[in-house]
Amino acid sequence: MHEISLVRSIFRTLEDKFSKEELSQITQIDLKVGLLANVEPILMQSAFEAVTQTEPQYANTTLHIDLLPIVVHCPACQKEHTVQNYRFVCSCGTPTNQIIQGNELLISQVHFKENFTYQS
């Protein structure tokens, strides 16, 4: 299950960015995950819970995942199209592999306790 290594990587990224005091004030981490990112949200949530149980500084932190659809650009009609059922064919009938959304695995937002002010 590579989700555990992804969760640990998320925490390492936060540890590089924030001080220990700031880390202790995190309440929620928001991720944007594209359908092509090879991440199962339910497995990611389970991995997150497993890691936070062994990391006391993250015990009160939750994970929110926004699942992003696959969006492609059609070279024939110059429009964007949302891929359905992994069929990379535009609504005009033209096959396309010009992906503009769907590969993401991003920390989109970090939430802190209400009375905490983060200063970069």
C-alpha positions in Angstrom: 0.0 0.0 0.0 1.9 3.0 -1.3 -0.6 5.4 0.4 1.3 5.1 3.7 4.5 6.4 2.0 2.4 9.2 0.4 1.1 10.2 3.8 4.6 10.2 5.3 5.8 12.3 2.4 3.0 14.8 3.0 4.1 15.1 6.7 7.7 15.5 5.7 6.7 18.3 3.3 4.9 20.0 6.2 7.8 19.4 8.5 10.1 21.1 6.0 7.8 24.1 5.8 6.6 24.6 9.4 8.1 24.7 12.9 7.2 22.2 15.6 4.9 24.7 17.2 3.1 25.4 13.9 2.8 21.7 13.2 1.1 21.2 16.5 -1.5 23.7 15.5 -2.6 22.0 12.3 -6.2 20.7 12.4 -6.8 19.7 8.8 -4.9 19.0 5.6 -6.7 19.3 2.3 -5.5 17.4 -0.7 -6.4 17.6 -4.4 -6.1 14.2 -6.0 -6.7 13.5 -9.7 -8.3 10.3 -10.8 -5.0 9.4 -12.7 -2.8 9.9 -9.6 -3.1 6.2 -8.7 -4.5 7.0 -5.2 -7.6 5.5 -3.7 -9.2 8.0 -1.4 -10.4 5.4 1.1 -7.0 3.8 1.3 -5.4 7.3 1.7 -7.8 8.0 4.6 -6.9 4.7 6.2 -3.2 5.3 5.8 -3.6 8.8 7.2 -5.3 7.4 10.3 -2.7 4.7 10.7 0.2 7.3 10.5 -1.5 9.8 12.8 -1.9 7.2 15.5 1.8 6.7 15.6 2.7 10.4 15.3 1.3 12.2 18.4 1.8 15.7 17.0 -0.8 14.9 14.3 -3.3 13.1 16.5 -5.9 15.8 16.1 -5.3 16.4 12.4 -7.9 15.3 9.8 -7.5 14.7 6.1 -9.9 16.1 3.4 -9.6 14.8 -0.1 -11.0 16.6 -3.2 -11.1 14.1 -6.0 -10.5 15.8 -9.4 -11.9 14.5 -12.6 -9.8 13.9 -15.7 -10.1 16.9 -18.1 -8.5 16.8 -21.6 -8.0 19.3 -24.3 -9.3 18.4 -27.8 -7.0 19.4 -30.6 -9.8 19.1 -33.2 -12.5 21.4 -31.6 -10.2 23.3 -29.2 -12.5 22.5 -26.2 -12.0 21.0 -22.8 -13.8 17.7 -22.1 -14.3 15.8 -18.9 -13.3 12.1 -19.4 -16.0 9.6 -18.5 -15.2 5.9 -17.8 -11.6 6.5 -18.8 -12.5 7.0 -22.4 -10.1 9.7 -23.7 -12.5 10.8 -26.5 -13.9 14.3 -26.8 -17.6 14.8 -27.1 -16.9 15.7 -30.8 -15.6 12.1 -31.3 -11.9 12.9 -31.5 -9.5 10.8 -29.4 -7.1 12.9 -27.3 -4.4 12.4 -24.7 -3.8 16.1 -23.9 -4.5 15.9 -20.2 -4.9 19.2 -18.4 -6.3 17.9 -15.1 -6.3 14.5 -13.4 -2.7 13.8 -12.5 -2.6 16.0 -9.4 -1.6 15.0 -5.9 -1.3 18.3 -4.1 -1.5 19.7 -0.6 -4.1 22.4 -1.4 -4.6 23.9 2.0 -3.4 23.5 5.6 -5.8 24.6 8.4 -4.7 25.7 11.8 -6.4 26.2 15.1 -8.6 29.3 15.2 -6.5 31.4 17.6 -3.2 30.5 15.8 -1.6 32.9 13.4 0.8 31.5 10.9 3.6 33.9 9.8 5.8 32.9 6.9 
